[in-house]
Amino acid sequence: MAKRKRIYNIDEMIKEGYGTGVGSEYKPWIKIQDVPSLGRVTRLKGIKTNRQHELLSDMERNYFYLLEYSDRVIDIREQYPLLPIEDTISIADELGINHPQNPKTSEYVVMTTDFFITISTNDTIKTVARTIKSKDDLLDKRIIQKFEIERVFWEKREIEWGIVTEEEIDKTIAHNISFIQGYKDIRNVDSFREMEVIEIKDLIYEFIKRIVDDKRSMRLICLEFDNDMNLEKGSGLSIFKYLIINKIVEIDISKKIDVNKNVNILGIRNDEIKRGEAI
């Protein structure tokens, strides 16, 4: 009876779209409210997918920011289910490993991979699977057993799978991206909502001219810009963030962005300015 109930629940979740779809249509198999989590769980609106992402730890959130910023990444699907469940049950049996179960009901549970990522490389598109885990946790025998099931599952599908630890996730870069990530479309910023596109472009051009050789702090430049252009306070800083997240202005993203200091501008992508696609 319990087995029929388990299969029915999985079928119902699939029917409702969980674990299926791509881009904005994808629905994670696991939601924040479904599991207890170490660290701070986060819901973030994705730039690449234009949907809410369910991130179950600080490490997942930081890795997500790196994926968001990468030009190679096309799609990000988190909490991706390893289905059909019969495959992971079979793999566990082959390996002589206990398949993950619900501790309360002893029913088998659907295993998931933290990230299923679509990447564009040299005019080819491929998908890779990535699991996020602290280096210390890799000393846990049971965790390694679960990862072995996961590894074999993806190997059978000829999908590259790997473990990402904190050593591969640059916290400074992740923090910088979190600072600018919400400014991909500047028209979503309150002070620019009612402006015409041509007016916004003119302001952006003027702002770029001011920051190229100015050695003052970015905050002072932005404040002066707001006053000179008669803009709401914070508008110049919003333009700065917009320029960085759209990679129109190049900076060293590996160094912490501190607007109270001068931010070294490494270059301007004139092709991006001319196209104005992000506006």
C-alpha positions in Angstrom: 0.0 0.0 0.0 2.8 2.4 0.9 4.6 1.7 -2.4 1.5 2.5 -4.4 1.1 5.8 -2.4 4.8 6.7 -3.1 4.5 6.1 -6.8 1.2 8.0 -6.9 2.7 11.0 -5.2 5.7 11.1 -7.6 3.3 10.8 -10.6 1.2 13.6 -9.3 4.2 15.9 -8.8 5.4 15.2 -12.4 1.8 15.8 -13.6 1.9 19.2 -11.9 5.1 20.0 -13.7 7.7 19.6 -10.9 11.1 18.7 -12.2 10.1 19.4 -15.8 10.4 22.3 -18.2 13.2 24.6 -19.2 13.9 28.3 -18.6 11.0 30.2 -17.1 8.8 27.0 -17.3 11.0 24.8 -15.0 9.6 24.0 -11.6 12.2 22.7 -9.0 11.4 19.3 -7.5 12.1 20.7 -4.0 10.9 24.0 -2.6 12.4 25.9 0.3 9.5 24.9 2.6 9.9 21.2 1.8 13.2 20.6 3.7 15.1 21.8 6.7 18.3 23.5 5.5 21.7 24.4 6.9 22.6 28.1 6.4 20.2 30.6 4.9 17.7 29.5 2.3 17.1 32.0 -0.5 14.6 32.7 -3.2 16.1 34.7 -6.1 14.6 36.0 -9.3 16.9 34.7 -12.1 18.2 36.9 -14.9 18.7 34.1 -17.3 15.4 32.3 -16.6 13.2 35.1 -15.4 11.8 32.9 -12.7 12.2 32.4 -9.0 15.0 30.0 -8.0 14.9 27.9 -4.8 18.3 27.8 -3.2 18.7 25.7 -0.1 22.0 26.9 1.3 24.5 29.8 1.3 26.8 27.7 -0.9 24.0 27.1 -3.5 23.1 30.8 -3.5 26.7 31.8 -4.1 27.2 29.2 -6.8 24.0 30.4 -8.4 25.4 34.0 -8.6 28.5 32.7 -10.5 26.2 30.9 -13.0 24.1 34.0 -13.4 27.2 36.1 -14.3 28.7 33.5 -16.7 28.3 34.3 -20.4 28.5 30.5 -21.1 25.5 29.6 -19.0 22.1 29.5 -20.8 19.8 27.9 -18.4 19.9 27.0 -14.7 17.7 24.3 -13.2 18.1 23.7 -9.5 16.8 20.8 -7.3 16.7 18.6 -10.4 15.1 15.2 -9.8 16.8 11.9 -10.7 13.9 10.2 -12.4 12.5 7.7 -12.9 13.1 6.7 -9.3 13.3 3.0 -10.3 16.7 3.9 -11.9 18.3 5.2 -8.7 16.8 2.2 -6.8 18.3 -0.1 -9.3 21.7 1.6 -9.1 21.7 1.5 -5.3 21.0 -2.2 -5.4 23.8 -2.7 -7.9 26.2 -0.8 -5.7 25.0 -2.5 -2.5 24.0 0.9 -1.0 20.8 1.8 0.8 18.7 4.1 -1.3 17.6 7.4 0.5 14.3 6.9 2.4 11.8 9.1 4.2 12.9 8.6 7.9 9.2 8.7 9.0 7.6 6.4 6.4 10.6 4.4 5.2 9.4 5.1 1.6 12.0 5.7 -1.0 12.5 9.4 -1.9 13.4 10.9 -5.2 17.0 12.0 -5.2 18.0 15.4 -6.7 21.0 17.1 -8.1 21.5 20.7 -6.9 22.1 22.2 -10.4 21.4 21.0 -13.9 23.0 23.6 -16.1 22.8 24.3 -19.9 26.1 25.6 -21.2 27.1 27.1 -24.6 30.7 26.2 -25.6 32.3 26.8 -29.0 28.9 26.8 -30.9 27.8 23.6 -29.1 25.3 23.3 -26.3 25.7 20.8 -23.5 24.2 20.1 -20.1 26.2 19.3 -16.9 25.1 18.3 -13.4 26.6 19.8 -10.3 26.2 19.0 -6.7 27.2 21.5 -4.0 28.7 20.3 -0.8 31.1 21.5 1.9 34.5 19.9 1.8 34.1 18.7 5.3 30.9 16.8 4.5 32.8 14.7 1.9 34.3 12.9 4.9 30.8 11.5 5.7 30.5 7.9 4.4 26.7 8.1 3.9 27.0 11.3 1.9 29.6 9.7 -0.4 27.3 6.7 -0.9 24.5 9.0 -2.0 26.9 10.8 -4.3 28.0 7.5 -5.9 24.3 6.7 -6.8 24.1 10.2 -8.3 27.4 9.8 -10.2 26.3 6.5 -11.8 22.9 7.9 -12.6 24.4 10.7 -14.7 27.2 8.5 -16.1 24.5 6.2 -17.6 23.1 9.2 -19.3 26.5 10.5 -20.5 26.1 13.7 -18.6 29.1 15.3 -17.0 28.6 15.3 -13.2 30.8 16.9 -10.5 31.0 18.1 -6.9 31.5 21.8 -6.2 32.9 22.7 -2.8 33.6 26.0 -1.1 37.1 26.0 -2.7 35.6 26.5 -6.2 33.1 29.2 -5.1 34.7 32.7 -4.8 32.7 34.5 -2.1 34.0 37.9 -3.2 32.8 37.4 -6.7 29.5 36.0 -5.5 29.0 39.0 -3.2 29.8 41.4 -6.0 27.2 39.8 -8.3 24.6 39.8 -5.5 25.2 43.6 -5.3 24.4 44.2 -8.9 22.3 41.3 -10.0 18.9 43.0 -9.6 19.9 45.8 -12.1 19.9 43.9 -15.3 17.0 46.0 -16.6 17.3 49.5 -15.4 13.7 50.2 -16.3 12.7 48.2 -13.3 14.4 50.8 -11.0 11.7 53.2 -9.7 13.5 56.4 -10.7 13.6 55.2 -14.4 10.2 53.6 -14.8 8.5 56.7 -16.3 11.5 57.8 -18.4 11.7 57.5 -22.2 14.3 55.0 -23.5 16.2 57.8 -25.3 16.4 59.8 -22.0 17.7 56.8 -20.1 20.4 56.2 -22.8 21.5 59.8 -22.7 21.9 59.6 -18.9 23.9 56.4 -19.2 26.2 57.9 -21.8 26.8 60.9 -19.6 27.4 58.7 -16.6 30.0 56.7 -18.4 31.9 59.8 -19.5 32.1 60.9 -15.8 33.5 57.6 -14.4 36.2 56.8 -16.9 39.0 59.1 -15.5 37.5 60.3 -12.2 39.6 59.1 -9.3 37.0 60.0 -6.6 34.9 57.4 -4.8 32.1 56.0 -6.9 29.6 57.2 -4.2 30.7 60.8 -4.6 30.6 60.6 -8.4 27.1 59.2 -8.2 25.9 61.8 -5.8 27.2 64.6 -8.0 25.6 63.0 -11.0 22.2 62.8 -9.3 22.4 66.4 -8.3 23.6 67.6 -11.7 20.9 65.6 -13.6 18.2 66.4 -11.0 17.6 62.7 -10.4 16.4 60.9 -7.3 19.1 60.0 -4.9 20.6 56.6 -5.8 19.9 56.9 -9.5 23.6 57.2 -10.4 24.5 54.2 -8.3 21.7 52.2 -10.1 23.3 53.1 -13.4 26.7 52.0 -12.2 25.2 48.6 -11.1 23.4 48.3 -14.5 26.6 48.9 -16.4 28.5 46.2 -14.4 25.9 43.5 -14.5 25.5 44.0 -18.3 29.3 44.1 -18.7 29.2 47.4 -20.5 31.7 48.7 -18.1 34.5 46.3 -17.2 36.0 46.0 -13.7 37.9 43.4 -11.8 35.0 41.4 -10.5 37.3 39.4 -8.2 37.9 42.5 -6.0 35.2 43.6 -3.6 33.2 46.4 -5.0 33.4 49.3 -2.5 31.5 52.4 -3.7 33.1 54.4 -0.9 36.3 54.1 -2.8 37.4 54.6 -6.4 36.4 51.7 -8.6 39.0 51.1 -11.3 37.4 51.0 -14.8 39.3 48.6 -17.0 37.4 49.3 -20.2 34.1 50.2 -21.9 32.4 47.8 -24.3 31.4 50.2 -27.1 29.6 47.4 -29.0 27.2 47.0 -26.0 26.6 50.8 -25.8 25.8 51.0 -29.5 23.4 48.1 -29.5 21.6 49.2 -26.3 19.9 45.8 -26.2 19.7 45.7 -22.4 17.8 49.0 -22.1 
